[in-house]
Amino acid sequence: MHSFRFPSGAKLASVSALALTFAQVAQGFIVFSTDPNIAYTPASSWDLLSEPGSSGCGSEFLLGPRDNGVVEFTFPQASTTWEWWGYQRSDGGLAQVCVDRGNCQDFSYYNASTNGSENPRLLATITGLSNELHEITLTNINDPSVNAFGQMTVDRFVLDGANAVPGPPVAPTFPADTFISTVPLGFSYHAPLILGGHQPAVEVLLDAGAPDVWVISNSCTQAACQGHNQYVPSPAFVNLSIEDTEAYGDGGPDNTFVSWRVNDTLTFGDITTPQTTFGAAVQIPTSGESLDGNFGIAKSYFAQCGNSDTYANFVETMYLQGIIKNPVIAFYQLDGTENVPSGVVSQGAIGGLDANKFTGEVDWIPMGPQEMWTNPTSNRWVQASSSSDTIDATAQFTHPAITFDTGDPGLLGLPHNDWVTLMALIGAQGPDSNSNYLIPCESTMTWNFFGTQMRNYTFNLADTTSDNGSGFCNPSANDAGDTTNWITGVPFLDQYYIAFHYSANLMGFATRNLGASAAGSSPYLG
């Protein structure tokens, strides 16, 4: 039996417009703990763990004997500085750090008050290096303050030399034989899919925040499953005999999903895969579900790390089977406020981009190695009003990654400490007795993800309909508690034509075409 996640039920501006330059990157060039330029010895003593705040695929922990742990890191590119981020330990910790086999100094990672739940912290910084490739050696040594060896960890290294700014990625190309298949989208990335060849189609959420899939099947006899379009197995059906469960609330049967993994046909628009894996739900929470299912479109086959128990999603499967030319799914989502011409509707496309649905160039932004569609680092600016100074707040936030989730109805959720920082930066009022804030109604945030177009993305942070008469409003963003990453959802994503490219590990953003030509469809080539 396996457990996995089920979900709960802008404007573009050029870089010059804000006089912001790429060289101002404060996060630097991040090297995750699993990078091939890092070697851990002895290998049997180290293990990759996903702990609070872990970046990339997780953090490396010295779990074996502590008196001989060594980390060797060769710079992948020239840099004048080096940072080591990891976890402080309450039972002692001291590392000797040497540059190019010499020039050694000791750095402590001991903190008697840490409880093990904090995010990785900056443990060491070396500056003034010559701008070239260097080799860093970290050796775990006895901490005389406790007369013991601590548990050394590596979450990431950061380079900040003159050449260490991450260059923009290379935009993917789309060959002349690219074709796309499309489906109409309902509210918030809801799409019709035909499973097992049976009509009517099931209505599912295409969820970028989940790697797994479930759909209500005809084997579910609960009252909560009635009134839904249900999956009916076809003659091609194969039961994989793997049961998946997920419990909510008190974990009782009234709050539990149960599904069985199956292989069967799936049709998206006018193309069909003869076999793809999904979960046929036989039990859902008694409160019911508004949709017939949830189809995760997070990376699985193309993820460089994550849950080894997941399976390729239907986009990856169609590409691996040669059914589509490009492992891409793209969305043109309208929220109802655009006043578009007749015939222009929300649409999902698979196999490539729909050239009729966007204008200008696509800004392809880099993603991290994990399953989720997460940009590992970005520049972030905030402004309290049009007359106030723009603040480069990048270095003041401690969580550099932003996850994009079509299954999240919120504009932006921030980890608690970054939320408190944001409130201070924009001069918020509060918190009140319920921990709520009011923020200036003109408050904005701007992101730059270091994409192929180096584009800035500016959006309002306030719900301007809630002005209290003094120029302060309820925030549209929220305190997400102890989450690891920032998470942005439907209100941000709806502003753009967006695409997920699996093999390139890129996400594309473009200006939506709201004209009459958007009623047609044609594949983007080039």
C-alpha positions as CSV (number, residue, x, y, z in Angstrom):
1,M,0.0,0.0,0.0
2,H,1.3,3.4,-0.9
3,S,0.4,7.0,0.2
4,F,0.5,10.0,-2.0
5,R,-0.8,13.6,-2.2
6,F,-4.3,14.5,-3.3
7,P,-5.2,18.1,-3.6
8,S,-7.9,20.0,-1.7
9,G,-10.8,20.5,-3.7
10,A,0.3,41.2,-14.0
11,K,1.7,42.4,-16.2
12,L,4.8,41.9,-18.3
13,A,7.5,44.6,-18.1
14,S,10.9,44.9,-19.6
15,V,13.9,44.9,-17.4
16,S,14.8,48.4,-18.4
17,A,11.4,49.6,-17.4
18,L,12.3,49.3,-13.8
19,A,16.0,50.0,-14.3
20,L,16.8,46.7,-12.8
21,T,19.8,44.7,-14.0
22,F,20.7,41.1,-14.1
23,A,24.0,41.7,-12.3
24,Q,22.1,42.5,-9.1
25,V,21.4,38.9,-8.4
26,A,21.7,38.4,-4.7
27,Q,21.0,34.7,-4.5
28,G,24.0,33.9,-6.8
29,F,24.6,30.6,-8.6
30,I,23.1,27.8,-6.5
31,V,24.8,24.4,-6.6
32,F,22.5,21.8,-5.0
33,S,23.8,19.0,-2.8
34,T,23.3,16.4,-5.5
35,D,25.4,18.2,-8.1
36,P,28.0,15.9,-9.7
37,N,30.7,18.5,-8.8
38,I,30.3,17.5,-5.1
39,A,31.8,14.3,-3.8
40,Y,31.0,12.8,-0.3
41,T,33.3,10.3,1.4
42,P,33.0,7.8,2.6
43,A,29.9,7.3,0.4
44,S,28.4,4.8,2.8
45,S,28.3,7.4,5.5
46,W,26.2,10.0,3.7
47,D,22.5,10.0,2.9
48,L,20.1,12.4,1.1
49,L,17.2,13.5,3.2
50,S,14.3,15.8,2.6
51,E,14.2,18.0,5.7
52,P,12.5,21.3,6.5
53,G,13.7,23.9,4.0
54,S,15.8,21.4,1.9
55,S,16.5,22.8,-1.6
56,G,16.8,20.9,-4.8
57,C,16.5,17.2,-4.2
58,G,17.2,17.4,-0.5
59,S,20.2,17.8,1.9
60,E,23.1,15.5,2.4
61,F,23.6,14.3,6.0
62,L,26.6,12.6,7.6
63,L,24.7,9.6,9.1
64,G,27.6,7.2,9.4
65,P,30.8,7.6,11.5
66,R,31.3,11.3,12.0
67,D,35.1,11.3,12.5
68,N,36.0,10.8,8.8
69,G,33.3,12.7,6.8
70,V,34.7,14.7,3.9
71,V,33.1,16.8,1.2
72,E,35.0,17.9,-1.9
73,F,33.5,20.5,-4.2
74,T,34.9,21.6,-7.5
75,F,33.6,24.9,-8.8
76,P,31.5,24.4,-12.0
77,Q,32.5,28.0,-13.1
78,A,34.7,30.8,-11.9
79,S,33.7,32.6,-8.7
80,T,35.3,35.0,-6.2
81,T,33.2,33.9,-3.3
82,W,31.7,30.7,-1.9
83,E,28.9,30.0,0.6
84,W,28.0,26.8,2.5
85,W,24.4,26.4,3.5
86,G,23.4,23.5,5.8
87,Y,21.8,22.7,9.2
88,Q,23.1,23.8,12.6
89,R,23.3,20.9,15.1
90,S,22.7,21.1,18.9
91,D,25.2,18.4,19.8
92,G,28.2,20.2,18.4
93,G,29.7,20.8,15.0
94,L,33.0,22.0,13.5
95,A,34.3,21.8,9.9
96,Q,37.7,22.6,8.5
97,V,37.4,24.2,5.1
98,C,40.3,24.3,2.8
99,V,40.6,26.1,-0.5
100,D,42.7,24.4,-3.2
101,R,44.2,22.0,-0.7
102,G,45.5,24.8,1.5
103,N,44.4,28.1,3.1
104,C,42.3,26.2,5.7
105,Q,40.1,27.7,8.4
106,D,37.5,26.3,10.8
107,F,33.7,27.1,10.7
108,S,31.3,26.1,13.5
109,Y,27.8,24.8,12.7
110,Y,27.1,24.2,16.5
111,N,24.0,25.9,17.9
112,A,22.9,24.5,21.3
113,S,19.4,26.0,21.0
114,T,18.5,24.6,17.6
115,N,15.6,22.1,17.7
116,G,16.3,20.5,14.3
117,S,13.2,22.1,12.6
118,E,14.8,25.2,11.3
119,N,15.6,25.8,7.6
120,P,19.2,25.5,6.4
121,R,21.4,28.4,7.5
122,L,24.5,30.1,6.1
123,L,27.3,28.2,7.8
124,A,30.4,29.6,6.1
125,T,31.4,32.3,3.6
126,I,34.7,32.7,1.9
127,T,35.4,35.9,-0.1
128,G,38.3,37.5,-2.0
129,L,39.1,34.4,-4.1
130,S,40.6,34.9,-7.5
131,N,38.0,34.7,-10.2
132,E,38.7,31.2,-11.4
133,L,37.8,27.6,-10.7
134,H,38.6,26.5,-7.1
135,E,38.3,23.3,-5.1
136,I,36.8,23.4,-1.6
137,T,37.4,20.6,0.9
138,L,35.2,20.3,4.0
139,T,36.4,17.9,6.7
140,N,34.3,17.2,9.8
141,I,36.6,17.6,12.8
142,N,36.3,17.3,16.6
143,D,34.4,20.3,18.2
144,P,36.4,21.1,21.3
145,S,33.5,23.0,22.8
146,V,31.6,19.7,23.3
147,N,34.6,17.3,22.7
148,A,32.6,15.5,20.0
149,F,32.1,15.3,16.3
150,G,29.0,16.9,15.0
151,Q,26.7,15.8,12.2
152,M,27.8,17.7,9.1
153,T,25.3,18.5,6.4
154,V,25.2,20.1,3.0
155,D,22.1,21.7,1.6
156,R,23.7,23.8,-1.1
157,F,26.7,25.9,-2.1
158,V,26.4,29.3,-3.6
159,L,28.8,31.1,-5.9
160,D,28.8,34.8,-6.4
161,G,31.9,35.6,-8.5
162,A,31.9,37.9,-11.5
163,N,31.0,35.0,-13.8
164,A,28.7,33.2,-11.3
165,V,25.5,34.9,-12.3
166,P,23.3,32.2,-13.8
167,G,23.0,32.7,-17.5
168,P,19.5,32.5,-19.1
169,P,18.5,29.1,-20.4
170,V,18.4,28.2,-24.1
171,A,14.8,28.4,-25.4
172,P,13.5,25.1,-26.7
173,T,12.7,24.7,-30.4
174,F,9.7,23.1,-32.1
175,P,10.3,21.2,-35.3
176,A,8.4,21.5,-38.5
177,D,6.4,18.3,-37.9
178,T,5.1,19.6,-34.5
179,F,1.4,19.1,-34.1
180,I,-0.9,19.9,-31.1
181,S,-4.1,18.5,-29.8
182,T,-6.4,20.8,-27.8
183,V,-9.3,20.6,-25.3
184,P,-11.5,23.4,-24.0
185,L,-10.7,24.3,-20.4
186,G,-13.3,25.0,-17.8
187,F,-12.7,27.0,-14.7
188,S,-9.1,26.9,-13.4
189,Y,-7.5,24.3,-15.5
190,H,-10.4,21.9,-15.5
191,A,-10.3,19.7,-18.7
192,P,-12.3,16.9,-20.3
193,L,-10.5,13.6,-20.7
194,I,-11.8,10.3,-22.1
195,L,-10.6,7.3,-20.2
196,G,-11.0,3.7,-21.4
197,G,-12.7,5.0,-24.6
198,H,-16.0,5.6,-22.8
199,Q,-18.1,8.7,-23.1
200,P,-18.9,11.1,-21.5
201,A,-15.5,12.5,-20.7
202,V,-14.5,12.9,-17.1
203,E,-13.8,16.4,-15.9
204,V,-10.5,16.6,-14.1
205,L,-8.1,19.2,-12.7
206,L,-4.8,19.3,-14.5
207,D,-2.7,19.9,-11.4
208,A,0.9,21.1,-11.7
209,G,1.3,20.7,-7.9
210,A,0.8,16.9,-7.9
211,P,2.6,14.0,-9.6
212,D,-0.1,11.4,-9.1
213,V,-3.5,10.8,-10.6
214,W,-6.9,9.7,-9.4
215,V,-10.4,9.5,-11.0
216,I,-13.7,8.2,-9.6
217,S,-14.3,4.8,-11.1
218,N,-17.4,2.7,-11.5
219,S,-16.1,0.5,-8.7
220,C,-16.9,3.2,-6.2
221,T,-20.3,2.5,-4.7
222,Q,-20.4,5.4,-2.1
223,A,-23.1,8.0,-2.3
224,A,-20.3,10.6,-2.7
225,C,-19.2,8.9,-6.0
226,Q,-22.7,9.2,-7.5
227,G,-23.6,12.0,-9.8
228,H,-20.1,12.0,-11.3
229,N,-18.9,10.9,-14.7
230,Q,-17.0,7.7,-13.8
231,Y,-14.1,5.9,-15.3
232,V,-15.2,2.6,-16.9
233,P,-12.5,0.1,-17.8
234,S,-12.0,-0.8,-21.4
235,P,-10.9,-4.2,-22.9
236,A,-7.3,-2.8,-22.7
237,F,-7.6,-2.3,-18.9
238,V,-4.8,-3.7,-16.7
239,N,-5.0,-3.8,-12.9
240,L,-1.5,-3.1,-11.6
241,S,-2.5,-4.4,-8.2
242,I,-1.1,-1.4,-6.3
243,E,-3.4,0.3,-3.8
244,D,-2.8,3.9,-2.9
245,T,-4.4,5.7,0.1
246,E,-4.5,9.2,1.4
247,A,-6.2,10.2,4.7
248,Y,-7.3,13.6,5.9
249,G,-8.6,15.0,9.1
250,D,-8.9,12.2,11.7
251,G,-7.8,9.6,9.2
252,G,-11.0,7.7,9.4
253,P,-12.8,6.1,6.4
254,D,-15.0,9.2,5.9
255,N,-11.8,11.2,5.2
256,T,-9.9,8.7,3.1
257,F,-9.1,8.2,-0.6
258,V,-8.5,4.7,-1.8
259,S,-7.5,4.0,-5.4
260,W,-6.0,1.1,-7.5
261,R,-3.4,1.8,-10.1
262,V,-4.5,0.8,-13.6
263,N,-3.3,1.1,-17.1
264,D,-5.9,2.0,-19.8
265,T,-6.4,4.3,-22.7
266,L,-6.6,8.1,-22.4
267,T,-7.8,10.6,-25.1
268,F,-6.8,14.3,-24.9
269,G,-8.6,16.1,-27.7
270,D,-8.1,14.1,-30.9
271,I,-5.1,12.0,-29.8
272,T,-5.1,8.8,-27.7
273,T,-2.5,6.8,-25.8
274,P,-3.2,3.1,-25.7
275,Q,-1.8,2.7,-22.2
276,T,-1.2,5.2,-19.4
277,T,-1.2,4.8,-15.6
278,F,-3.7,6.4,-13.2
279,G,-5.5,5.7,-10.0
280,A,-9.1,4.3,-10.3
281,A,-10.7,5.6,-7.0
282,V,-12.9,3.1,-5.2
283,Q,-13.4,5.4,-2.1
284,I,-13.4,9.1,-1.7
285,P,-14.1,11.4,1.3
286,T,-17.8,11.4,2.2
287,S,-17.9,15.2,1.8
288,G,-17.6,14.5,-1.9
289,E,-15.5,16.1,-4.7
290,S,-16.6,18.8,-7.1
291,L,-14.6,17.2,-10.0
292,D,-14.4,13.7,-11.4
293,G,-10.7,13.4,-10.7
294,N,-7.3,15.0,-10.4
295,F,-4.6,14.5,-13.0
296,G,-1.2,15.5,-11.7
297,I,1.1,17.1,-14.3
298,A,4.1,17.6,-12.1
299,K,7.3,16.0,-13.5
300,S,7.7,12.3,-12.8
301,Y,9.7,10.5,-15.5
302,F,11.6,13.7,-16.2
303,A,12.2,14.6,-12.5
304,Q,15.8,14.3,-11.4
305,C,14.7,13.4,-7.9
306,G,11.6,12.8,-5.9
307,N,9.3,9.9,-5.0
308,S,10.6,6.8,-6.8
309,D,7.1,5.3,-6.4
310,T,5.5,7.7,-8.8
311,Y,4.8,6.9,-12.5
312,A,5.0,8.8,-15.7
313,N,2.1,11.2,-16.2
314,F,0.1,11.1,-19.5
315,V,2.0,13.9,-21.1
316,E,5.3,12.2,-20.5
317,T,3.8,8.8,-21.5
318,M,2.5,10.2,-24.8
319,Y,6.0,11.6,-25.6
320,L,7.8,8.4,-24.6
321,Q,5.4,6.4,-26.8
322,G,6.1,8.8,-29.8
323,I,2.5,10.0,-29.9
324,I,3.5,13.7,-29.5
325,K,6.6,15.4,-30.8
326,N,7.3,17.6,-27.8
327,P,6.7,16.8,-24.1
328,V,4.8,20.0,-23.6
329,I,1.4,20.9,-22.1
330,A,0.3,24.5,-22.4
331,F,-2.6,26.6,-21.1
332,Y,-4.6,29.6,-22.3
333,Q,-6.8,30.3,-19.3
334,L,-9.4,33.1,-19.2
335,D,-10.8,34.2,-15.8
336,G,-13.9,35.9,-17.3
337,T,-12.9,39.5,-17.0
338,E,-11.1,39.9,-20.3
339,N,-14.1,40.7,-22.6
340,V,-12.7,38.6,-25.4
341,P,-14.4,38.4,-28.9
342,S,-16.9,35.6,-29.6
343,G,-15.3,32.2,-30.1
344,V,-12.3,32.9,-27.9
345,V,-12.3,30.3,-25.1
346,S,-9.9,28.9,-22.5
347,Q,-7.8,26.0,-24.0
348,G,-5.3,23.4,-23.1
349,A,-2.9,22.1,-25.7
350,I,-0.6,19.1,-25.7
351,G,2.5,18.4,-27.9
352,G,3.6,22.0,-28.3
353,L,2.4,25.7,-28.2
354,D,-0.6,27.2,-29.9
355,A,0.7,30.1,-31.9
356,N,-2.7,31.7,-31.9
357,K,-2.9,32.0,-28.2
358,F,0.0,34.3,-27.4
359,T,1.9,37.4,-28.7
360,G,5.6,38.2,-28.6
361,E,8.3,35.9,-27.3
362,V,8.0,33.2,-24.7
363,D,10.1,33.7,-21.6
364,W,11.4,30.2,-20.8
365,I,12.4,30.1,-17.1
366,P,14.6,27.4,-15.5
367,M,13.1,24.8,-13.1
368,G,14.7,22.9,-10.3
369,P,15.4,19.1,-10.4
370,Q,12.5,18.0,-8.2
371,E,9.0,16.9,-9.3
372,M,7.3,20.2,-8.7
373,W,7.5,23.0,-11.2
374,T,9.8,25.1,-9.0
375,N,12.1,28.0,-10.0
376,P,15.1,27.7,-7.7
377,T,16.1,31.4,-7.5
378,S,14.7,34.8,-8.6
379,N,15.1,38.5,-8.0
380,R,12.3,40.0,-5.9
381,W,11.4,43.6,-5.5
382,V,8.6,45.2,-3.5
383,Q,7.0,48.6,-3.6
384,A,4.5,50.0,-1.2
385,S,3.1,52.7,-3.5
386,S,3.7,54.3,-6.9
387,S,5.4,57.2,-5.1
388,S,7.7,55.1,-2.8
389,D,11.1,53.6,-3.6
390,T,11.3,50.1,-5.1
391,I,13.1,47.8,-2.7
392,D,15.4,45.0,-3.9
393,A,14.3,42.5,-1.2
394,T,15.9,39.4,-2.7
395,A,18.6,39.0,0.0
396,Q,16.1,39.7,2.8
397,F,14.0,36.6,2.0
398,T,15.3,33.2,3.2
399,H,13.4,30.9,0.9
400,P,14.7,31.4,-2.7
401,A,12.4,28.9,-4.5
402,I,9.0,29.6,-6.0
403,T,6.6,26.8,-7.0
404,F,3.9,27.2,-9.6
405,D,0.7,25.3,-9.0
406,T,-2.4,25.2,-11.2
407,G,-4.1,23.4,-8.3
408,D,-3.7,26.3,-5.8
409,P,-6.4,28.9,-5.8
410,G,-4.3,31.5,-4.0
411,L,-2.2,34.3,-5.5
412,L,0.9,33.7,-3.3
413,G,1.7,31.8,-0.1
414,L,4.9,32.6,1.7
415,P,6.7,30.7,4.5
416,H,6.1,32.4,7.8
417,N,9.4,34.2,8.3
418,D,9.3,35.6,4.7
419,W,5.8,36.7,5.3
420,V,6.8,38.7,8.3
421,T,9.7,40.2,6.3
422,L,7.3,41.2,3.5
423,M,4.9,42.8,5.9
424,A,7.7,44.9,7.4
425,L,9.1,45.9,4.0
426,I,5.8,47.4,2.8
427,G,4.8,49.0,6.0
428,A,1.9,46.8,6.9
429,Q,-0.5,47.5,9.8
430,G,-0.7,44.7,12.3
431,P,-0.8,42.0,13.2
432,D,-4.1,42.1,15.0
433,S,-5.2,39.6,17.6
434,N,-6.0,37.1,14.8
435,S,-2.5,37.6,13.2
436,N,-4.0,39.5,10.3
437,Y,-2.4,42.4,8.5
438,L,-3.5,45.3,6.4
439,I,-1.2,46.5,3.7
440,P,-1.0,49.6,1.5
441,C,-3.5,49.1,-1.3
442,E,-0.9,50.0,-4.0
443,S,1.6,47.4,-2.8
444,T,3.2,45.4,-5.6
445,M,5.8,42.7,-6.0
446,T,8.1,42.1,-9.0
447,W,9.8,38.9,-9.9
448,N,12.6,38.1,-12.4
449,F,13.2,34.4,-12.9
450,F,16.3,34.8,-15.2
451,G,14.5,33.4,-18.2
452,T,15.3,33.6,-21.9
453,Q,13.8,37.0,-22.1
454,M,14.9,38.3,-18.7
455,R,11.4,39.5,-18.2
456,N,10.0,41.1,-15.1
457,Y,6.6,40.1,-13.7
458,T,4.8,42.7,-11.5
459,F,1.5,42.1,-9.7
460,N,-0.6,43.7,-7.0
461,L,-0.3,42.3,-3.5
462,A,-3.5,43.8,-2.1
463,D,-7.2,43.1,-2.6
464,T,-8.1,46.7,-3.6
465,T,-11.8,46.1,-3.1
466,S,-11.2,46.0,0.6
467,D,-9.8,49.5,1.1
468,N,-10.5,50.6,4.7
469,G,-10.8,54.3,3.7
470,S,-7.2,55.0,4.7
471,G,-5.4,53.4,1.8
472,F,-4.9,50.0,3.5
473,C,-6.4,46.7,2.2
474,N,-6.4,43.1,2.9
475,P,-3.5,41.2,1.4
476,S,-4.1,38.9,-1.5
477,A,-1.0,36.9,-0.5
478,N,-1.0,34.9,2.7
479,D,1.1,33.4,5.4
480,A,1.6,29.7,4.5
481,G,3.2,28.7,7.8
482,D,6.1,26.3,7.8
483,T,6.1,25.6,4.0
484,T,9.5,25.3,2.3
485,N,8.9,27.3,-0.9
486,W,6.9,30.2,-2.0
487,I,3.8,28.9,-3.9
488,T,1.9,30.9,-6.5
489,G,-1.3,29.7,-8.0
490,V,-4.2,30.4,-10.3
491,P,-4.5,34.2,-9.9
492,F,-0.9,34.7,-11.1
493,L,-0.8,32.0,-13.7
494,D,-4.1,33.1,-15.3
495,Q,-2.4,36.3,-16.4
496,Y,-0.2,34.6,-19.0
497,Y,-0.1,31.9,-21.6
498,I,1.9,29.2,-19.8
499,A,3.6,26.1,-20.9
500,F,5.4,23.2,-19.2
501,H,8.3,21.6,-21.1
502,Y,9.3,18.4,-19.5
503,S,12.5,17.3,-21.2
504,A,13.9,20.9,-21.3
505,N,12.9,21.4,-17.6
506,L,11.6,24.8,-18.4
507,M,8.3,26.7,-17.9
508,G,7.2,29.3,-20.5
509,F,5.4,32.5,-19.9
510,A,4.0,34.7,-22.7
511,T,1.5,37.5,-23.2
512,R,-2.0,36.1,-23.9
513,N,-3.5,37.0,-27.3
514,L,-7.0,38.4,-26.4
515,G,-7.9,39.2,-30.0
516,A,-10.2,37.5,-32.5
517,S,-7.4,35.4,-33.9
518,A,-7.2,33.5,-30.6
519,A,-10.3,31.6,-31.6
520,G,-8.2,29.6,-34.0
521,S,-5.4,27.1,-33.3
522,S,-2.1,26.4,-35.1
523,P,1.2,24.8,-33.8
524,Y,4.1,27.1,-33.0
525,L,7.1,26.2,-35.1
526,G,10.7,27.3,-34.8
